[in-house]
Amino acid sequence: MQTTQKIIPCLWYDDNAEEAVELYTSLFKNSHVSHTQRYGKEGFEIHKRPEGSVMSIDFELGGYSLVAMNGGPIFQFTPAISLYATLETRQEIDTVWNGLLDTGGTVMMPLDTYPWSERYGWIRDKFGLTWQISLGSLHDVGGQTLTPSFLFTGQQHGKAEAAIHEFTTLFPDARIHGIAHYPDTPENNANGSANTVMHGQFYLFNETFMAMDSAYDHGFTFNEAFSLQVFCDTQAEIDRYWQALSHVPEAEQCGWLKDRYGISWQIVPRQLVNLLADPNPNKSEAVMRAFMPMKKLDIATIQTAYDQA
């Protein structure tokens, strides 16, 4: 995958990542599949996926990079992290909205006029992934068609602002664009939303993210179905992010971790993608065999396994 994007959303599907990517790339302009990675025989005791089946698909929607992976039925999407799509014409809005709806989507907020957008809707697609579709200017969201949007609810309610400050302190090329709070009104005080984050926008590696709180207990929270891959160029980078973010030891596996809010991250050497894509199966399988048992990934060990295969 050739991209300068440092943080890439990873979307977890059961066995229908190919179907999902085909749908998404048909709806958004400037979209394509970059690379498809398949499971080998190595690591079967961990991944339990048939050899030769699709493991992951690197793709772009509107120029924004994502990864879809077939991981089995373990994790299901929740609205705790959605993709906020900023589209600049009504035609684009209608194409994406109708495409998601007509293929089995479920409306969460109707496509209508709201204070923040003259045309906006929130929809769950047939795979469970949720999308906020909004008419707006790409300039206002750092030029990104898609923006990961975090919803802090349930036990995480009220923590959006702390997370924004923590993330923008940890990652480089980071800043807070703005945080709007729920007003201090009797109603908001009664439901616990007063002075929590109504909408926040921030940047990590100059990439745009959004966050908000919800005082209502919707019955869902963050999970591994929507994780964030952080591509690192050095072991020092990996070590730094791992130490700062990992707060759930039992969730540590194959470069995955969970932070204090329950958000899942993958701290990954950038070269791992190319090593796994090597056409020599001996080398790619040696890399798989090396990193699958790891928790925090070790670049030197992975590279040695590749070189010696």
C-alpha positions in Angstrom: 0.0 0.0 0.0 1.6 3.3 -1.1 0.2 6.0 1.1 1.5 8.8 3.2 -1.4 8.3 5.7 0.1 7.4 9.1 -3.2 6.3 10.8 -5.4 4.0 8.8 -8.8 2.7 9.9 -9.1 -1.1 9.9 -12.6 -2.5 9.5 -13.3 -6.1 10.8 -15.7 -8.2 8.8 -16.8 -11.9 9.1 -16.3 -13.2 5.6 -17.7 -10.4 3.5 -14.8 -7.8 3.3 -14.7 -8.2 -0.5 -18.4 -7.6 -0.8 -18.2 -4.5 1.5 -15.2 -3.0 -0.4 -16.9 -3.6 -3.7 -20.0 -1.7 -2.5 -18.0 1.2 -1.0 -15.7 1.8 -3.9 -18.7 1.8 -6.3 -20.3 4.7 -4.3 -17.4 7.1 -3.6 -15.5 9.0 -6.3 -11.8 8.6 -6.5 -11.9 5.1 -5.0 -10.0 1.9 -5.8 -8.6 -1.3 -4.3 -4.8 -1.1 -3.8 -3.9 -4.6 -2.6 -5.4 -7.9 -1.4 -3.6 -10.1 1.1 -4.5 -13.7 1.5 -4.1 -16.1 4.5 -1.4 -18.6 4.3 -1.0 -21.9 6.2 1.1 -20.2 8.8 -0.6 -18.9 11.9 -3.8 -21.1 11.3 -3.8 -22.0 15.0 -4.4 -18.3 15.8 -6.4 -16.9 12.8 -8.4 -20.1 12.0 -9.0 -18.9 8.4 -8.8 -21.1 5.3 -5.5 -20.9 3.4 -5.9 -18.8 0.3 -8.9 -16.9 1.6 -8.8 -13.1 1.7 -7.2 -11.8 4.8 -7.3 -8.0 4.1 -8.0 -5.5 1.4 -6.2 -2.1 1.2 -8.5 0.4 -0.5 -9.2 4.1 -0.9 -12.5 5.9 -0.7 -12.3 9.5 -2.0 -8.6 9.3 -1.7 -8.7 8.2 2.0 -7.0 4.9 2.9 -8.7 2.1 4.8 -8.2 -1.6 5.4 -11.0 -4.2 5.4 -10.1 -7.6 6.9 -11.9 -10.9 7.2 -11.4 -11.9 10.8 -14.5 -14.0 11.6 -17.6 -13.3 13.7 -15.8 -12.4 16.9 -16.4 -8.6 16.6 -19.3 -6.6 15.3 -19.4 -2.9 14.4 -21.0 -0.4 16.7 -21.8 3.3 16.2 -19.1 4.1 18.8 -16.8 4.8 15.8 -18.4 5.9 12.5 -17.0 7.2 9.3 -18.1 10.9 8.8 -18.3 11.5 5.0 -18.0 15.1 3.9 -19.4 15.4 0.4 -19.6 18.7 -1.6 -22.6 18.1 -3.8 -26.1 16.8 -3.3 -25.6 14.3 -6.1 -22.7 12.7 -4.2 -24.8 12.7 -1.0 -27.7 11.0 -2.7 -25.4 8.4 -4.4 -23.8 7.3 -1.2 -26.9 7.5 0.9 -29.1 5.6 -1.5 -26.4 3.1 -2.3 -26.0 2.2 1.4 -29.7 2.2 2.1 -30.9 0.3 -1.0 -28.4 -2.6 -0.2 -29.8 -3.3 3.2 -28.8 -0.2 5.3 -30.8 1.1 8.3 -31.5 4.8 8.9 -30.3 6.0 12.3 -30.9 9.7 11.6 -32.9 10.7 8.5 -31.3 12.5 5.7 -32.5 16.0 6.4 -31.5 19.6 7.3 -29.8 20.0 10.7 -28.2 23.0 12.5 -24.7 21.7 11.4 -25.5 20.8 7.8 -28.3 21.5 5.3 -28.1 17.9 4.3 -27.0 15.2 6.8 -27.9 11.7 7.8 -26.6 8.8 9.9 -26.9 5.3 8.5 -25.9 1.8 9.4 -24.9 -0.3 6.3 -25.8 -3.9 5.8 -22.5 -5.0 7.3 -23.1 -3.0 10.5 -20.6 -0.1 9.8 -22.1 3.3 10.5 -21.7 6.4 8.3 -22.5 10.0 8.9 -23.1 11.5 5.5 -22.9 15.3 5.4 -23.0 18.1 2.8 -20.1 20.3 3.5 -16.7 21.7 2.4 -13.6 19.5 2.4 -11.6 22.5 3.4 -13.3 22.4 6.8 -12.2 18.8 7.5 -8.6 19.1 6.3 -9.4 17.9 2.8 -10.5 14.5 3.9 -13.6 12.9 2.4 -13.8 10.5 5.4 -13.1 11.2 9.0 -13.2 8.7 11.9 -15.7 9.9 14.5 -15.6 8.7 18.1 -18.7 8.6 20.2 -18.0 8.4 24.0 -21.0 6.9 25.6 -21.9 4.6 28.5 -18.9 4.3 30.9 -16.8 6.4 28.5 -19.2 9.3 28.5 -17.6 12.6 29.4 -14.1 11.4 28.4 -14.0 12.7 24.9 -12.2 15.9 25.8 -9.6 14.0 27.8 -9.0 11.7 24.9 -8.6 14.6 22.5 -6.0 16.2 24.7 -4.2 12.9 25.3 -4.0 11.9 21.6 -2.9 15.4 20.4 -0.2 15.3 23.1 1.0 11.9 22.1 1.1 12.1 18.3 3.2 14.6 16.2 1.7 17.1 13.8 -1.3 17.3 16.1 -3.6 20.1 17.1 -7.1 20.8 18.3 -9.2 22.5 15.7 -12.0 23.2 18.1 -14.2 21.8 20.8 -17.9 22.7 21.2 -19.5 21.8 24.5 -23.1 21.1 25.4 -24.5 24.2 27.0 -25.0 24.4 30.8 -28.8 24.2 30.8 -31.1 22.6 33.4 -32.0 19.9 30.9 -28.4 19.1 30.1 -27.5 19.2 33.8 -30.3 16.7 34.5 -29.1 14.2 31.9 -25.4 14.7 32.6 -24.4 16.2 29.2 -23.7 19.8 30.3 -20.2 20.9 29.5 -19.3 17.6 27.8 -18.2 17.5 24.2 -20.9 18.2 21.7 -18.4 18.1 18.8 -14.7 18.1 18.7 -12.3 18.1 15.7 -8.6 17.5 16.0 -5.6 16.4 13.9 -3.0 13.7 14.4 -0.2 13.5 11.8 -2.2 16.3 10.1 -5.0 13.8 9.6 -8.5 14.8 10.8 -10.5 13.1 13.5 -13.8 13.9 15.3 -15.1 13.1 18.8 -18.3 13.7 20.8 -19.9 12.6 24.0 -23.4 11.2 24.5 -25.0 11.1 27.9 -27.4 8.4 26.8 -26.4 4.8 27.5 -26.9 3.3 24.0 -25.7 -0.1 25.0 -22.6 -0.1 22.9 -19.0 1.0 23.2 -15.7 0.8 21.4 -14.4 -2.6 20.3 -12.0 -4.2 17.9 -14.3 -4.2 14.9 -13.1 -0.6 14.1 -9.4 -0.2 15.0 -6.8 2.3 14.0 -3.5 1.2 12.4 -0.5 3.4 13.2 2.3 2.8 10.7 5.7 3.3 12.3 9.1 3.7 10.7 11.2 2.8 13.7 11.2 0.5 16.7 11.4 3.6 18.9 8.1 4.8 17.5 6.5 1.5 18.1 7.8 1.4 21.7 6.6 4.9 22.4 3.0 4.5 21.2 2.7 1.0 22.8 3.8 2.3 26.2 1.6 5.3 26.1 -1.6 3.6 24.7 -1.8 0.1 25.9 -3.9 -0.2 29.1 -5.5 -3.7 28.7 -2.8 -6.3 28.8 -5.1 -9.2 27.8 -6.0 -7.3 24.6 -2.3 -7.2 23.4 -1.8 -9.5 20.4 -0.1 -9.2 17.0 0.5 -5.5 17.4 -3.1 -4.8 18.7 -3.8 -3.0 21.9 -6.6 -1.2 23.7 -6.2 2.2 25.2 -7.8 3.5 28.5 -11.0 4.3 26.7 -11.4 0.9 25.0 -10.4 2.1 21.6 -8.3 -0.5 19.6 -5.1 0.4 17.9 -2.6 -1.5 15.8 1.0 -0.4 16.2 2.6 -1.7 13.0 6.0 -1.4 11.2 5.4 0.2 7.9 7.5 -2.4 6.1 5.4 -5.2 7.4 2.8 -4.7 4.6 5.5 -5.1 1.9 7.1 -8.1 3.6 3.8 -9.9 3.8 3.1 -9.1 0.2 6.3 -10.7 -1.0 5.5 -13.1 -3.9 7.9 -15.7 -2.4 5.6 -17.7 -0.1 8.5 -18.9 2.0 9.4 -15.3 2.9 5.8 -14.1 3.5 5.0 -17.2 5.6 8.2 -16.7 7.6 7.1 -13.2 8.4 3.7 -14.4 9.4 5.2 -17.1 11.6 7.4 -14.5 13.3 4.9 -11.8 14.2 1.7 -13.8 14.9 2.9 -14.9 18.4 4.1 -11.4 19.3 2.3 -8.8 21.4 4.2 -5.6 20.7 5.8 -6.1 17.2 9.6 -6.2 17.0 11.0 -4.9 13.7 14.4 -6.6 13.9 13.0 -10.1 14.6 10.5 -9.8 11.8 13.1 -8.5 9.3 15.5 -11.3 10.3 12.8 -13.9 9.7 12.3 -12.4 6.3 16.0 -12.3 5.4 16.7 -15.8 6.5 13.7 -17.4 4.7 
